[in-house]
Amino acid sequence: MANLNNRDIMQELKSLEAQVVHFKDLLGSESRSMAAEAKSRGSAAIDVASSKARNAASYARDEADSMASIAREHPAATSTALLTVGLVGGLIGYLLGNSMQPERTSRWRWN
C-alpha cells in the first residue's frame, strides 16, 4: 500500500513538473511576442515623432528665412521695431522693479 502511494505521488509530481514546464514555455513565448509588439509600436512612434520634428524644423527655418529677407529689405523698419520692443521691455521691467517693495529687514533678530 505504501509502495502504491509513493508511485502515485511520484506520478503526480512528474505531472506537476510537466505542467510547470509547459506554463514556463507559454509565459516565455507570450513575453517574447509582447516585447516584439512593444518594439514595433515604439519604432512606429519614433518614426512619427521624427517626421514631425523634421517638419517643425523645416517650418522654423522657412520662417526665419522670410523674416531675414524682410529685415534685409526694410532695415529702418526693422531697427525701429527692435528699438521699440527694447524700450517697452525696459519700461515694463522698470515698472515691475519699482512696484515691488523690498522686504523690510531689521538689525535686531528675535529668536
C-alpha positions as a printed Julia matrix, in Angstrom:
111×3 Matrix{Float64}:
  0.0     0.0     0.0
  2.84    2.41    0.87
  4.56    1.46   -2.39
  1.4     2.31   -4.32
  1.12    5.71   -2.66
  4.75    6.51   -3.46
  4.17    5.68   -7.14
  1.03    7.82   -7.21
  2.88   10.69   -5.55
  5.82   10.38   -7.98
  3.44   10.35  -10.97
  1.62   13.38   -9.59
  4.93   15.21   -9.09
  6.0    14.39  -12.66
  2.65   15.64  -13.93
  3.0    18.86  -11.95
  6.57   19.3   -13.19
  5.38   18.88  -16.78
  2.67   21.48  -16.21
  5.19   23.92  -14.72
  7.48   23.47  -17.72
  4.53   23.98  -20.06
  3.46   27.2   -18.28
  7.06   28.42  -18.28
  7.32   27.88  -22.04
  3.93   29.51  -22.58
  4.92   32.52  -20.48
  8.2    32.84  -22.36
  6.55   32.8   -25.76
  3.92   35.35  -24.66
  6.57   37.67  -23.24
  8.59   37.44  -26.48
  5.53   38.3   -28.57
  4.64   41.21  -26.29
  8.21   42.52  -26.43
  8.18   42.34  -30.23
  4.87   44.2   -30.33
  6.15   46.88  -27.95
  9.3    47.25  -30.05
  7.3    47.71  -33.24
  4.98   50.25  -31.6
  7.94   52.15  -30.2
  9.62   52.17  -33.58
  6.47   53.49  -35.24
  6.11   56.21  -32.6
  9.75   57.26  -33.07
  9.27   57.42  -36.84
  6.19   59.64  -36.48
  7.91   61.91  -33.95
 10.97   62.16  -36.17
  8.96   63.21  -39.2
  7.04   65.78  -37.15
 10.3    67.18  -35.76
 11.7    67.43  -39.3
  8.56   69.25  -40.44
  8.73   71.67  -37.5
 12.42   72.39  -38.13
 11.72   73.0   -41.81
  8.87   75.35  -40.95
 11.03   77.27  -38.45
 13.85   77.53  -41.0
 11.44   78.87  -43.65
 10.01   81.43  -41.23
 13.49   82.56  -40.2
 14.46   82.95  -43.85
 11.37   85.03  -44.57
 11.98   87.24  -41.51
 15.61   87.72  -42.55
 14.61   88.7   -46.07
 12.07   91.22  -44.7
 14.74   92.64  -42.38
 17.17   92.95  -45.32
 14.56   94.71  -47.46
 13.46   97.14  -44.71
 16.4    97.84  -42.39
 14.97  101.1   -40.99
 11.66   99.49  -40.06
 13.48   96.54  -38.51
 15.7    98.71  -36.34
 12.71  100.85  -35.31
 10.72   97.76  -34.34
 13.63   96.29  -32.36
 14.25   99.61  -30.59
 10.54   99.91  -29.73
 10.41   96.39  -28.36
 13.55   97.05  -26.3
 12.14  100.29  -24.86
  8.8    98.69  -24.0
 10.59   95.76  -22.34
 12.82   98.12  -20.36
  9.83  100.2   -19.27
  7.93   97.09  -18.14
 11.0    95.88  -16.22
 11.44   99.26  -14.56
  7.78   99.42  -13.53
  7.82   95.88  -12.16
 11.03   96.55  -10.28
  9.64   99.68   -8.64
  6.24   98.18   -7.87
  7.71   95.51   -5.62
  8.65   96.9    -2.25
 11.75   95.42   -0.68
 11.32   93.28    2.34
 11.98   95.27    5.47
 14.8    93.8     7.44
 15.68   94.65   10.96
 19.08   94.72   12.57
 17.59   93.05   15.61
 16.86   89.36   15.44
 14.41   87.73   17.77
 14.97   84.06   18.37
